[in-house]
Amino acid sequence: MQYDCPCYFCEHYIGKRKCKAFPDGIPEDISIGGNDHKKPYKGDNGIQFKQAKKPKFK
């Protein structure tokens, strides 16, 4: 089974490995699942992971 970016399941994800917290690109540590981003992360503009109602596969 292929593992997808956990960010696809976040309300703040906007597509192309970018989100409201990281509009210039999600850090690899988060995008590959090394950090669940449920706590503040350097440069996240005060926005953390929030479960989306539906996954966003963009």
MARNUTI-417827 format. One record per atom (N, C-alpha, C): atom name; x, y, z; residue in three letters. Coordinates in steps of 0.02 Angstrom, whole numbers. Example, Ala and Ser with C-alpha at 12.3 -4.5 7.8 and 13.67 -1.06 7.14 Angstrom:
2
R vexse      X      Y      Z margu
R     N    660   -284    390   ALA
R    CA    615   -225    390   ALA
R     C    660   -165    390   ALA
R     N    642   -112    354   SER
R    CA    684    -53    357   SER
R     C    645      2    394   SER
This chain:
58
R vexse      X      Y      Z margu
R     N     42    -59      0   MET
R    CA      0      0      0   MET
R     C     44     62      0   MET
R     N     28    109    -42   GLN
R    CA     67    171    -45   GLN
R     C     42    220      8   GLN
R     N     89    253     41   TYR
R    CA     72    302     92   TYR
R     C     68    371     60   TYR
R     N     14    405     72   ASP
R    CA      5    472     45   ASP
R     C     18    525     98   ASP
R     N     30    584     76   CYS
R    CA     43    641    120   CYS
R     C    -13    648    171   CYS
R     N      3    649    236   PRO
R    CA    -49    657    287   PRO
R     C    -86    724    280   PRO
R     N    -55    770    245   CYS
R    CA    -84    836    235   CYS
R     C   -149    833    195   CYS
R     N   -158    780    154   TYR
R    CA   -219    772    115   TYR
R     C   -280    768    161   TYR
R     N   -269    752    224   PHE
R    CA   -324    744    271   PHE
R     C   -332    805    317   PHE
R     N   -299    860    300   CYS
R    CA   -302    921    340   CYS
R     C   -347    972    306   CYS
R     N   -387   1006    346   GLU
R    CA   -432   1058    322   GLU
R     C   -394   1116    289   GLU
R     N   -332   1127    307   HIS
R    CA   -294   1184    282   HIS
R     C   -255   1170    217   HIS
R     N   -256   1107    194   TYR
R    CA   -220   1089    133   TYR
R     C   -252   1122     72   TYR
R     N   -210   1153     30   ILE
R    CA   -236   1187    -30   ILE
R     C   -214   1155    -95   ILE
R     N   -170   1106    -91   GLY
R    CA   -149   1070   -151   GLY
R     C    -76   1082   -168   GLY
R     N    -48   1037   -210   LYS
R    CA     21   1041   -233   LYS
R     C     71   1048   -176   LYS
R     N     59   1009   -123   ARG
R    CA    103   1008    -63   ARG
R     C    110   1077    -31   ARG
R     N     55   1114    -32   LYS
R    CA     52   1180      1   LYS
R     C    -11   1183     43   LYS
R     N     -9   1227     94   CYS
R    CA    -67   1235    138   CYS
R     C    -67   1306    165   CYS
R     N   -119   1322    203   LYS
R    CA   -123   1389    233   LYS
R     C    -65   1401    282   LYS
R     N    -42   1349    315   ALA
R    CA     14   1357    362   ALA
R     C     80   1366    325   ALA
R     N     88   1331    269   PHE
R    CA    150   1333    230   PHE
R     C    134   1347    156   PHE
R     N    116   1409    140   PRO
R    CA     97   1426     71   PRO
R     C    154   1419     21   PRO
R     N    216   1418     44   ASP
R    CA    273   1410     -1   ASP
R     C    296   1337     -6   ASP
R     N    262   1292     28   GLY
R    CA    279   1221     26   GLY
R     C    283   1191     96   GLY
R     N    253   1134    104   ILE
R    CA    252   1098    168   ILE
R     C    320   1065    180   ILE
R     N    349   1076    239   PRO
R    CA    414   1044    254   PRO
R     C    409    968    247   PRO
R     N    463    938    222   GLU
R    CA    465    866    211   GLU
R     C    450    826    274   GLU
R     N    474    850    331   ASP
R    CA    463    816    395   ASP
R     C    388    805    407   ASP
R     N    347    851    386   ILE
R    CA    275    846    395   ILE
R     C    244    807    337   ILE
R     N    263    823    276   SER
R    CA    231    793    217   SER
R     C    243    718    212   SER
R     N    297    693    240   ILE
R    CA    309    620    237   ILE
R     C    287    585    301   ILE
R     N    257    622    347   GLY
R    CA    229    592    407   GLY
R     C    275    588    467   GLY
R     N    332    621    466   GLY
R    CA    378    620    523   GLY
R     C    354    663    580   GLY
R     N    309    709    565   ASN
R    CA    281    754    616   ASN
R     C    207    762    599   ASN
R     N    163    751    648   ASP
R    CA     91    755    634   ASP
R     C     64    826    633   ASP
R     N    105    875    649   HIS
R    CA     89    946    648   HIS
R     C     26    963    688   HIS
R     N     18    929    744   LYS
R    CA    -38    945    789   LYS
R     C    -15    994    843   LYS
R     N     49   1010    843   LYS
R    CA     78   1060    888   LYS
R     C    114   1110    844   LYS
R     N    126   1171    870   PRO
R    CA    161   1221    829   PRO
R     C    227   1195    800   PRO
R     N    241   1218    740   TYR
R    CA    301   1199    703   TYR
R     C    330   1263    675   TYR
R     N    395   1269    677   LYS
R    CA    428   1330    654   LYS
R     C    403   1350    584   LYS
R     N    379   1412    578   GLY
R    CA    357   1439    515   GLY
R     C    286   1422    494   GLY
R     N    246   1393    540   ASP
R    CA    178   1372    520   ASP
R     C    125   1427    525   ASP
R     N    147   1488    537   ASN
R    CA    100   1545    540   ASN
R     C     44   1536    590   ASN
R     N     56   1497    643   GLY
R    CA      6   1486    695   GLY
R     C    -50   1439    675   GLY
R     N    -41   1402    621   ILE
R    CA    -93   1355    597   ILE
R     C    -66   1284    603   ILE
R     N   -105   1240    634   GLN
R    CA    -86   1170    641   GLN
R     C   -138   1125    607   GLN
R     N   -122   1060    605   PHE
R    CA   -165   1010    574   PHE
R     C   -235   1012    604   PHE
R     N   -285   1010    560   LYS
R    CA   -355   1005    582   LYS
R     C   -388    955    534   LYS
R     N   -416    902    561   GLN
R    CA   -446    849    520   GLN
R     C   -499    877    473   GLN
R     N   -492    861    409   ALA
R    CA   -540    882    358   ALA
R     C   -599    834    357   ALA
R     N   -656    858    334   LYS
R    CA   -715    814    329   LYS
R     C   -705    763    274   LYS
R     N   -671    783    219   LYS
R    CA   -655    737    164   LYS
R     C   -583    748    145   LYS
R     N   -547    694    128   PRO
R    CA   -477    702    105   PRO
R     C   -474    745     42   PRO
R     N   -419    782     35   LYS
R    CA   -409    826    -22   LYS
R     C   -350    799    -62   LYS
R     N   -363    766   -116   PHE
R    CA   -310    736   -156   PHE
R     C   -295    780   -216   PHE
R     N   -249    827   -206   LYS
R    CA   -231    874   -260   LYS
R     C   -156    872   -269   LYS
